Amino acid sequence: MKKLPASLLKNIVLLSALVATVSNLLFKTPDRNTLLILQIVFGTAYVGFSIAEFLSQVQKASLPYDRFFYLPFNVISTKVIKLGAFLIACVVLSFSTTLIFLAGLLVSVLVSDLLIFLLRLKQKVYYISLFANYVLFSLEEERKVFASQIKTIEYRYEFFYLKLKNNKIYDIDTNRLDKRNKHLFTEKFVRWGLLNRLEFTEEAKEKLADYISDTI
């Protein structure tokens, strides 16, 4: 599981299911009975990998380090679009006797993804953590942004913008943090930036003056 993340294995399962279905349509191989068995296996594997991915996230979230629950709008919108697409595909495929097996697989994918999403919200495995030299974004996937990669930090409209040396930009919407921890996160993030000797823009220095003065 360490060599191939569960998220990648889930995509491989879906691709394999699609290939098997297309092969049945074009070449009649595998036959319908075998295809049914394969779709059940693929569906079970997808659910299994989803659960494994969730349990891994829960385990990491239980480790003793500061983390701040964080659910940006792009995570919500991406999840809604994905689930909506699966739902539409299920409805369309259900009208085809040939593709009904694939529709059944998508139903299991849709239900498992929705349940896992709700469990992630309940267990608060969407979060940001600050480590000595990097910021960890644990959202749909984990992403580390190292201090050494950051060129400047901007701050406006309660957004932090981490501008990297390769011109990529990562934003942190502090309004999407738990309201009880918003002030604490801002304080700790400013301290983290100063400890790593990162450059704040003049606008950021002005708007974060109180936090900076408390840290110095």
N, C-alpha and C positions, 0 to 999 in steps of 0.2 A: 504493500500500500504506500510505502514511502517513495518508491521509485515512480509509481504512477498515481497521482492524486485521484481521489474518488471523483472529483468533478470531471477530470479527463476521462475516467473509465465510464462515467455516465454518458458522455457524448459518444464514446466508442460503441456503447450498447445501442444507442439510438441509431447511429449510422449503420450498424450491423443489421438492425431490424429493417431499416429502409432498403438495404442491399438485398436482403432475403426476400422482401416483398416485391421489389422490382424484378428480381430473378424469376420469381414465380409468375409474374405477369408476362415476361418476355419469353422465358424458356420452359415454363411449367416445372421448374426445378428450384426449390423443393416442392413436392406436391402439397396439396391443401392441408392434409392431416399433419404432415411434418412441419408445415409453416405455422399451424396452430400451436404445436408444441414449442416451436422456437420462439414464438411471440410470448408465450407464457414464461419461458425461461428468461427472455430478454426483460420482460416486465418485472419479474422477481429480482433479477440482477440489478435493475435500475433502482428499485425500492431499497435493496440491500446496500448499494453504494451510497444512496442518499442518506440512509440511516448512519452508515459508517462516517460519512462526511460530517453529519450533525454531531455525532458523539465525539469526534475529534475536536470540533469547535468548542463543545461544552467543556471538554477536558482542558483545553488551552485557556478557556475563560476562567477556569477555577484556580489557575496558578496565582500565586501571591504577588501580583503587581497591579499598579494603578491602571484602571481602565474606565473609560467614560462612554456610556451608552450613546451611540450615534447612528441615526437613521436618516441619511440625506434623501432628498426627493428623487434623485436619479435611481436609487435602489428600488424605491417603491414603484416608480414609473416603469422601469425595466421589468420588474416582476409582474406588474399588471399586463403589460404588453405581451410578455411570454405566455402567461396563463390564458390570456384572451386568444392568442394565436392557436394555442393547443385546443382550446374549447371550440373555436371555429373549425379547425381541422377535424376534430372528432365528429362534429355535426355533419360536415361535408362527406367524410369517409364512411359514415354510417349508412349512407344511401347506396353505397356500392357493395354488392355481395362479394366482390373480389378483394376489396380493401378493408372489409369489416374487421379483419384480424388486426390490422394496423391501427384502426380506430380504437379497438379494445386496449391495445398497448398505450395509446396516447391518453386514454382515460386513467389508467394506472399512473402514468407520468403526471398528469394534471392533479390528481388527488394527492399523490405523495408530495409533489412540490408545494402544494397549498398547505398541507399539514406540517411539513418541515418548516415552511416560512413562519407559520403561526408559532411553532415551538421555538424557533430562533428568536422571535419577538419576546416570548414569555421568558426564555432563559437569558435574554439580553446578550446574545453572542455577536451582535453588530456593535462594534465599539472602536474607539481610538485609544492607544496606549503610548505613553512616552517612555522611551528607554534612553540610556545614556547618550547614544549617538544616532538614534533613528526614531522615526515616528511609525508606529504600526497601525495600518488601517485594516481592520478585520470586518469586511463587508461580505459580499457574495464570494469574494476571493481575498486572500491576504496579500497585502502590499506593504513593503517597507520603503520608506523614504529616508535615506541617510542624510545627516547634516552636511556631510562632505559634498552631496549632490546639489545642495541649495545655494543659489546665487544671492537672492534677496527674499525678504518676507514683507509682503504688503498687507495692509489692514484697512478695510473700508466697509461700511454698512454691516458691521459685525461678521465679516468674512475674513479669514486669513487666506492669503494667496501665497503659496510656496512656489516661487519661480526658480526652476532648476537651471543648471548651467547648460543643459541641452535645449533650453527654451520651453520645455514642458511646464505646465502649471497644474498644481494640485490645490484644490480649495477646501477649506473647512468652514462650513456654515455653523457658527456657534449657536444659532437659533434652533438647530436640529439636535443639540445636546439636551440632556435632561436639565430642565430649568434650575434644579437645585444644585447642579454641578457646573453650570455655565461660567460663573465667576471663578470658581476654583480651577477649571480647565484653562481659562484665559491666563490666570496668574501663573500656573505651572508651565504653560506653553511659552509665555514670555521669558520666564526664568530659564527654560530649556534652550531657547534661542540665544539668550545672552551667555549661558554657560558654554555653548558651542561656538561662540563668537561669530554669530551670523549677523548679517547686515539687515537692519530694519530700514525701510524707506522713511523719509522725513515725515510724510503723512502718517505713517504707522507710529513713529515715535511721538508725534503730537497727540494722536488719539489714544495711545497706550501709555501716556506719560505717568499716570498714577501707578500703573503696574510696574513700569520700569524703575521709578523712584523707590518703590517698596523693595525691589529686588537688589538694587545697588547698595 
